[in-house]
């Protein structure tokens, strides 16, 4: 797979020109989060290839009349957005490259033998993990897990040391009969999810509106929703709330049902806490960090764990809640 460097970027443009900015980012082969209003301007964050975005500051200044602002830094490497064109331009023929052959070596009866790249499926006895692009998408959200650096026992030991055992249940999900329970098999028993609580609250419209009335109510509502989600997926769910401005705050760890909740101490932001925890966990793809904060996402990338934006996680949670609702309805007949 051909890789290329990517920027994570932040664009500030006049509201009437946000469409142009989104079109440009997509034309570059980049991705972006939902635009966020800031006064008369709109903020667009995302990631795009360095090669395509390198001189974008000049274009931005031109079409915004100098009102636009652009900042970026190199995030790391991702699959090349125009790999076919790049490979064609250099005339690379993998079959003619004898030092880096595309063929594979298989073993049988204590000896190795070479298998041509297009004949590998005839010999392999394990699934390669590669997905057929023509295959239909699974409706359920899925997560790939591979290349673990620490095992589940080590990971659980870290969580127990940090949060302690789950205390008595303060929340119970609706009871369903065993027949329905058999149908609820989309659980990720060993997945650990770290959620940036306030980032999610202010990224989900209904929670953001509730927070305008009462931040406590928004927190409670989020934890109730995530308790339902956790009850279905059986994931190890951790929600981190930023309390760094609380004078003399020592931080605290509580449980909301089977959801672990961390409030940071004075002077420690949620970003700092999540980054420390992720650095300790290291590269482990059974761990996901849920946030749209680019700095936290970059920290997760550096440590090798999976990242998920608050918007993407909302879609997943809504899907799970629909499954729960359907299961409860079926159990009533």
QUIBELLIN-V447239 format. One line per field, one symbol per residue. phi: phi as a letter, one per 30 degrees, with the letter a starting at -180 (. if undefined). psi: psi as a letter, one per 20 degrees, with the letter a starting at -180 (. if undefined). A space follows every 10 residues. Layout:
BEGIN
phi = ???
psi = ???
END
This chain:
BEGIN
phi = .dcbdbccbb ccbeedcddd ddddddddic badddbdbid cbcbclbade ddcecdeddd dddciiddbb baaddkcbee dbeedddddc idcedcdddb dddccccahi bcbdbeedce edcdcbddid cdeddddddd dbbdbahdcb dddddddddd ddcidddedc bbdedbdddd eddccdccec dcbccdeddd edcceddddd dddadddddd dddddddded dddidccbcc cdbdcdeidc iabbbbiccd bccddeicdd eddddddddd didadccbcc acdddddddd dddjddbbdd dddedddddd dddddddddd ddc
psi = ppqqqqqprp poqqhijhgg ggggghhijr qqrpqpqnci rqppqbqqpg hhjgkhhggg hgijkjiqqp qrqphbqrpp ilgggghhhi kpohhinhhm qirqpqqpkj qqqppqhiig hhhqjqpiiq pohiqqqphq pqpqprlphq rhggghhghg hgirqpaqpi ppqppqrhgh hhimjkqnhj pppopnghgg gihpghhghh hhgohghggg gghgghgggh hghkropppp pokiiopjpi qqprqncjpp ppprrpiorh gggggggghh haoojjpqpo qjohghghhh ghijrqqprh gghgggghgg hgggghgggh ii.
END
